[in-house]
């Protein structure tokens, strides 16, 4: 995986499962089909002659722009999934993500209160899970989506053990 400018030196990132692209595509499809359908209602009502406002050009423009935006997001999904990574170090866990707005989060093992695994229906069907790290900070949104179930279970146990060991040392 290519090194990003904000990556710490010497880190080997582990990637999430490529199956996670499927989860994101289904979420994309559900959200965008509903949005385009709702935004197309004025166009249908104008074409049927039931409404005289908005003008036809506006009734066509709004769902068209939403459709263009949806296709743009569709193209980005595989790259967004490839950008998600994590790395275990001696004292902390690194989590990265983002294409345009890149982010590398450092979660010290001693700050972890508990580690949670969540599985939705589609993730369960694909054998994936989402690992969530809970710390004392309410603003921490540390999670690793798209992990294979076995890796999620291993990581949960590993992080819990490391967190307890670091907490005991305080």
C-alpha positions as CSV (number, residue, x, y, z in Angstrom):
1,X,0.0,0.0,0.0
2,X,1.5,3.4,-0.9
3,X,2.7,5.6,1.9
4,X,0.7,8.7,2.6
5,X,2.3,11.9,3.8
6,X,0.6,11.7,7.2
7,X,1.6,8.0,7.8
8,X,4.2,7.4,10.6
9,X,7.4,6.0,9.2
10,X,7.9,2.2,9.2
11,X,4.3,1.2,9.6
12,X,2.9,-1.7,7.7
13,X,-0.9,-1.2,7.3
14,X,-3.3,-4.1,7.4
15,X,-6.3,-3.6,5.1
16,X,-9.9,-4.5,5.6
17,X,-11.6,-7.2,3.5
18,X,-12.4,-6.3,-0.1
19,X,-15.9,-7.7,0.6
20,X,-16.6,-4.5,2.5
21,X,-17.0,-2.8,-0.9
22,X,-20.2,-4.8,-1.3
23,X,-21.5,-3.6,2.1
24,X,-20.8,0.0,1.1
25,X,-22.4,-0.5,-2.4
26,X,-25.6,-1.8,-0.9
27,X,-25.7,1.1,1.5
28,X,-25.1,3.5,-1.4
29,X,-27.8,1.9,-3.5
30,X,-30.5,2.1,-0.8
31,X,-29.7,5.7,0.2
32,X,-29.4,7.0,-3.4
33,X,-32.4,5.2,-4.9
34,X,-34.6,6.7,-2.2
35,X,-33.0,10.2,-2.5
36,X,-33.3,10.3,-6.3
37,X,-36.9,9.0,-6.1
38,X,-38.0,11.6,-3.6
39,X,-36.2,14.4,-5.6
40,X,-37.9,13.2,-8.8
41,X,-41.4,13.5,-7.4
42,X,-41.8,17.2,-8.4
43,X,-40.6,16.3,-11.9
44,X,-43.3,13.6,-12.2
45,X,-46.0,15.9,-10.9
46,X,-44.9,18.7,-13.3
47,X,-44.8,16.3,-16.3
48,X,-48.3,15.0,-15.3
49,X,-49.6,18.5,-15.3
50,X,-50.6,18.4,-11.6
51,X,-48.2,21.1,-10.6
52,X,-47.2,24.2,-12.5
53,X,-44.4,25.0,-10.1
54,X,-41.4,24.3,-10.1
55,X,-40.5,25.1,-13.7
56,X,-39.6,22.1,-15.8
57,X,-35.9,23.0,-15.9
58,X,-35.7,23.1,-12.1
59,X,-37.7,19.9,-11.7
60,X,-35.2,18.2,-14.1
61,X,-32.0,19.8,-12.6
62,X,-32.4,18.8,-9.0
63,X,-32.7,15.0,-9.5
64,X,-30.1,15.1,-12.2
65,X,-27.6,16.8,-9.9
66,X,-28.4,14.2,-7.2
67,X,-27.8,11.4,-9.7
68,X,-24.5,12.9,-10.8
69,X,-23.4,13.2,-7.2
70,X,-24.5,9.6,-6.5
71,X,-22.5,8.3,-9.4
72,X,-19.4,10.2,-8.2
73,X,-19.8,8.7,-4.7
74,X,-20.2,5.2,-6.4
75,X,-16.9,5.7,-8.2
76,X,-15.1,6.6,-4.9
77,X,-16.4,3.7,-2.8
78,X,-13.7,1.1,-3.8
79,X,-10.9,3.7,-3.2
80,X,-12.4,4.6,0.2
81,X,-12.4,1.0,1.3
82,X,-8.8,0.5,0.1
83,X,-7.8,3.5,2.2
84,X,-9.0,2.0,5.4
85,X,-6.2,0.4,7.4
86,X,-5.0,-0.4,10.8
87,X,-1.6,-1.2,12.5
88,X,-0.8,-2.6,15.9
89,X,2.2,-1.1,17.7
90,X,3.6,-1.8,21.1
91,X,1.7,0.9,22.9
92,X,-1.2,1.9,20.6
93,X,-3.4,1.0,17.7
94,X,-3.3,3.2,14.5
95,X,-6.4,3.5,12.3
96,X,-6.4,5.4,9.0
97,X,-8.9,6.3,6.4
98,X,-9.9,8.8,3.9
99,X,-8.9,9.8,0.3
100,X,-9.3,13.6,0.1
101,X,-9.5,14.2,3.9
102,X,-7.0,11.7,5.2
103,X,-7.0,10.8,8.9
104,X,-4.7,8.7,11.1
105,X,-6.0,8.1,14.6
106,X,-3.8,6.8,17.4
107,X,-5.6,4.9,20.2
108,X,-3.3,4.1,23.2
109,X,-4.1,0.7,24.7
110,X,-4.2,2.2,28.2
111,X,-7.1,4.5,27.2
112,X,-9.4,1.7,25.9
113,X,-12.3,1.0,28.2
114,X,-13.8,-1.7,26.1
115,X,-13.7,-3.2,22.6
116,X,-17.0,-4.0,20.8
117,X,-17.8,-5.9,17.7
118,X,-20.9,-5.0,15.7
119,X,-22.4,-7.1,12.8
120,X,-25.3,-6.1,10.6
121,X,-27.2,-8.5,8.4
122,X,-25.2,-7.9,5.2
123,X,-21.9,-8.0,7.1
124,X,-23.0,-11.3,8.8
125,X,-23.9,-12.8,5.4
126,X,-20.4,-11.8,4.0
127,X,-18.6,-12.9,7.2
128,X,-17.5,-9.4,8.2
129,X,-17.7,-7.3,11.3
130,X,-17.0,-3.8,12.6
131,X,-14.6,-3.4,15.5
132,X,-15.4,-0.4,17.8
133,X,-13.0,1.0,20.4
134,X,-14.5,2.9,23.3
135,X,-12.2,5.2,25.3
136,X,-12.8,7.7,28.1
137,X,-13.1,10.4,25.4
138,X,-16.7,10.8,24.1
139,X,-15.3,12.3,20.9
140,X,-13.3,9.2,19.9
141,X,-14.9,7.5,17.0
142,X,-12.4,4.7,16.6
143,X,-13.7,1.9,14.5
144,X,-12.5,-0.5,11.9
145,X,-15.2,-1.6,9.5
146,X,-15.0,-4.6,7.1
147,X,-12.9,-6.9,9.2
148,X,-13.3,-10.7,8.6
149,X,-15.0,-12.2,11.6
150,X,-12.0,-14.2,12.7
151,X,-9.7,-11.2,12.5
152,X,-12.3,-9.1,14.4
153,X,-12.5,-11.7,17.2
154,X,-8.7,-11.9,17.3
155,X,-8.2,-8.2,17.4
156,X,-10.9,-7.8,20.1
157,X,-9.1,-10.3,22.4
158,X,-5.7,-8.9,21.6
159,X,-6.7,-5.2,22.2
160,X,-8.6,-6.1,25.4
161,X,-5.6,-7.9,26.8
162,X,-3.3,-5.1,25.9
163,X,-5.7,-2.5,27.3
164,X,-6.0,-4.4,30.6
165,X,-2.2,-4.8,30.9
166,X,-1.6,-1.1,30.3
167,X,-4.4,0.0,32.6
168,X,-3.0,-2.2,35.4
169,X,0.3,-0.5,35.0
170,X,-1.2,3.0,35.7
